[in-house]
Amino acid sequence: MAEAASHYCTFRLAGRLFGFDIRAVKEVNTQAAFTPVPHAPPAVCGYVNLRGNIYLVLDLRRLLGMAPAAVTADSRLLIFKPAVGESFGVLVDAIGDIVTLDGDRTEAWRPEEGESLAEAGELVAGIGKLAGELLVIVEAQRLLGAVAAELLPSPP
Amino acid sequence: MALSNQAVLNEFVSEAREHLASVAADLLALETTTSEEAGQPLDRLFRAMHSVKGGAGLTGCKNIGALAHALETLFDRIRQGLLPRTPALTDALLAGNDLILTLLDDIARSDEVDIGATLTRLQEMLAVPPVTDDRLAADRRSAGLEPAAKRENHLEAPPPEFSLSGLSERPSSHSFLYTMQVDLRGHQVHSSRSVLAFLTDLQQHACVLDARLLVPDHDLTAGLPDGPVIYECLCSSALPLDQLAGRLHLPATAIAVVGAASTLPEEPPEEEIRPAADDRPAAPIETERPTTVRINVQILDRLMSLAGELVLVRNQAVRVADPADTQLRQVVQRLNAVTSGVQQAVMLTRMQPVSNLFGKFPRLVRDLAKHLGKQIELTTRGTEVELDKAILEALSDPLTHLVRNCCDHGIEVPAERIAAGKPPQGHVLLHAHHEGGQIRIEVRDDGRGIDPERVRRKALTQGLKTAAELAAMSAAELQALVLLPGFSTAEQVTEVSGRGVGMDVVKTNVEQIGGSLLIESTPGAGTSMHLRLPLTLAIIPCLIVTAGGQRFAIAQKDLEELVCLDGDKAGKVEVANDQEVYRLRNRLLPLIRLSEVLARPKPFDAAARTDILRTPRPAETLASFAVVKVGTERFGLVIDDFLNTEEIVVKPMHPVLKRLRIFSGATIMGDGQVTLILDIEGIFRHARVPLDTTRPSLVAAAGEEVEKQTVLLFQYGPQEQLAVPLVMIRRIEEVRVSGFERVGEREFVTLQGRSVHVLRLDRFLRISPAPEQDVMYLLLPKNLKQPVGILFSRLLDTHTLSIQLDDSHREDGVMGTAIVGGRMTLFLDLFRLGDRLEAEDSTKGTSGPKARPARRRILLVEDTQFFRQVVSGYLEQEGYEVVTAVNGALGLRELTRQPFDLVVSDIEMPQIDGWSLARAVRDQLGRRDLPLLALTTLNSDRDRQRAAEWGFNGYEVKVDRESLLASVAHLLANPPGGGPSHG
């Protein structure tokens, strides 16, 4: 981990605090009406129209191996910048604050630390230590790859 | 490279391509033109190469510069008449041009290519000594060729061309404008004056506005070349021609007055200097205001997607606008109109003329003809027709293949043609034109045509069809077999076309871009390939359907018809093996349930099929299906409901989901929701329909309805396509809405002294409102009691088809729907609409079926489904009981089975026609008492007389409802012979 301070856009999934590097996030949106895509992997919520552009929305709970949950009034859509991957975003339970962490306050992810995230694997970039809480830092760039991998087993 | 700036390079490449675009065509034109006509193309060629050379110099592309220079020099020599125009020269020039184009493809590495061979070939051409035969002598532009004093023919040479941009700079006293051509070397020899002296004289007596020096390929550092050095200039002078010539020591013939007048007009029209129709935008005519600009394609794409977004906003605004708020509604309607305009204009930016595509064929045909030892002439027509850039690009390969086929398989060698009584030169026509909102391109040759017998043999030996199947096919059906995969009729695999790429690939390619391909061929006389193409790919018309509670879009190009299954029809769903099939007009159609496809991500296997068949379904779930096509296959896609048709902007699937083959893209609907577009081919493959159930029985299909109707297609609101058969229309009038007179809610317009009641369709039907425009059209139906005109906003087309009405969308005033030209179309019931307008007016009118004491039974014999529905509808509304039969034979069968009070019969029908039916009723059945009414489109006295002779009691022309009903009532009240009517 770099020593310089990084900013994280935090959010909650099943009560737990997660964050993306702020440089990956384009916008946070309240839109939560998706068009489901039949045959798509379970981690795909569907398509959403934001100002005339179609985005693919992923269910981050499922990608991290957590049980899916219904959309609530707190649910938010996190849309990523094009550099992260083509027109996509994730659905989160609730949005949190922007936090700043010095490089020495983050450390590599050790799977045994949180059994509930055992399936998250390489999607987790590291753990940040906040006052009184741990922040799970998720690697946005790897999300689309994880969905594509889910599609692979089906025969051509 | 001197300048490695990529932007500059790109600019150079696209500009150079533009300059070179017509070079090949001009070169080929040169082969056939006379020397008098050659001036224009030669000048164009020279200018094009000159520009390319300049650009290459600027960007440091040495190879391109060298080639362009060599070509430019040759063009100049040719236009001066110094080089004979031979096929060998044309070949060399074409080779040079080709090489430049190739180099442009990979401009960054253009200097690494070895161009030595081509360059040497071009330079060798320069060495060809001037030929002095008569033809060439006339070809020369004489200036400077011979000693100036001897040039008697000078005036016959066209004066040099110059732009007039510098005219304003001339001194005001200079009232004469001249062009001048001087061979500086010759002048020096014959006048013993130095070049410098000549130029000094010129400066003194004239004002040079534009000038150029034409120096043959020569290194000037080695001194002046031996050949002529031509100096051309445009100049103004205060001196008359003869005085100027004297001062300059030139023969008067070296100077030409610009235009016919000797004095300069204030605003000389440019035609005086550039007389021919050279309207290419690339031509460097400074006086013309530029009408085109170069725009980055990405900006256009962005504009396109913004326009799509605007459409979406418009749709949302239309929906949220409160209908009671008239002010807001006006604003929204205005937004509606502007948005449509913007969308259309943006679409236009993507359009390119087909000449861009056709341009390469003269060369192709010339080379092929040479290679094959044939004489082939190519004609292109409709080159100004424009198509979406993407379609044009996708069309290049299929069209090339078709043209190759014409040259290779179609056109015969000269000896064979002469033996067949044809001219030795074969002819290939490429013709593009608009038709019904589509583009049609015809590729026609006058060659040997497709021999059905040869196709039959080939299909048999290749095992594509069985002998029995082939025996049942017509010549046209046999010819159409060449479109099957794995088929090639050429006896020998030739280098030109027999490369394993069959016509099926062409057909598939054309279908992929939403087009279709048809073959029409007369053995011995030639073959026509008809391509139909959509204007654009970006916005496609779609049918919106629901399945599993979700909306989906089916592209109209995939759609053939809609079938609604109700009560008795549902019985036709059968199971073949483990596949549901539906017998549609004697053809087994496999059924695929969309909801099952959506629910099962894995391709169907035996277990899945069994599971689907066992799923209990209430009868009403098999409500309706869409007949869709995949290549030559058809299947029924079972859906829950049809919603509407909509023009949608297609967006590709997200890259992660590209592997899902049942969707081809997504779109945003008017309500802002994303809707998925179904990939019909993907669904077909996902469902793994056993192929044996899809084989159409051609024999059975051949006996289908043959009578065709011509219908008028038009629009009221922007959404729906409406249709009315032409036979029901009296005429169409253009009207101005501002000229309507209003009486309360009602609107009238005065036409030819009569007040016509205007019927607005959205008052009676659930369709979109008409756009706000003053100029509209009024459709005046035939045979209505009251003068009523149906208002509509846009005339689309006429279309001839056999109408198969689907009455699942039937509403009061609509006879049914059908797919016409790929779009769902509402067929209006003009009489019902007229009735309803009248009923609304009088408010007392009841329009339900009239009660009659005893229901009279009528047999309606009519082969056209459309008329069957219309006429039985009229009769039923009058309270009659109607039984229908589709031809005379079935009509006779009905007559033997049950009693009827009257027979209404069409005349022209397959199997047993109306004449024979009448004869059979009278003679075979001995029913002289049964009233027979002929209902036909035949309307001559001879036919009426003949009908009476054959036993008809009445004669009515399709379709005058009032007259028909009067006749029916009359015949029922006064049966012939007076006897009991029941036999």
Boltz contact constraints between the chains, C-beta under 6 A:
constraints:
  - contact:
      token1: [A, 35]
      token2: [B, 673]
      max_distance: 6.0
  - contact:
      token1: [A, 35]
      token2: [B, 674]
      max_distance: 6.0
  - contact:
      token1: [A, 38]
      token2: [B, 598]
      max_distance: 6.0
  - contact:
      token1: [A, 39]
      token2: [B, 601]
      max_distance: 6.0
  - contact:
      token1: [A, 39]
      token2: [B, 660]
      max_distance: 6.0
  - contact:
      token1: [A, 40]
      token2: [B, 657]
      max_distance: 6.0
  - contact:
      token1: [A, 47]
      token2: [B, 666]
      max_distance: 6.0
  - contact:
      token1: [A, 47]
      token2: [B, 674]
      max_distance: 6.0
  - contact:
      token1: [A, 49]
      token2: [B, 668]
      max_distance: 6.0
  - contact:
      token1: [A, 49]
      token2: [B, 672]
      max_distance: 6.0
  - contact:
      token1: [A, 49]
      token2: [B, 674]
      max_distance: 6.0
  - contact:
      token1: [A, 52]
      token2: [B, 309]
      max_distance: 6.0
  - contact:
      token1: [A, 52]
      token2: [B, 312]
      max_distance: 6.0
  - contact:
      token1: [A, 54]
      token2: [B, 651]
      max_distance: 6.0
  - contact:
      token1: [A, 54]
      token2: [B, 666]
      max_distance: 6.0
  - contact:
      token1: [A, 54]
      token2: [B, 674]
      max_distance: 6.0
  - contact:
      token1: [A, 56]
      token2: [B, 654]
      max_distance: 6.0
  - contact:
      token1: [A, 86]
      token2: [B, 655]
      max_distance: 6.0
  - contact:
      token1: [A, 144]
      token2: [B, 656]
      max_distance: 6.0
  - contact:
      token1: [A, 147]
      token2: [B, 656]
      max_distance: 6.0
  - contact:
      token1: [A, 148]
      token2: [B, 656]
      max_distance: 6.0
  - contact:
      token1: [A, 151]
      token2: [B, 659]
      max_distance: 6.0
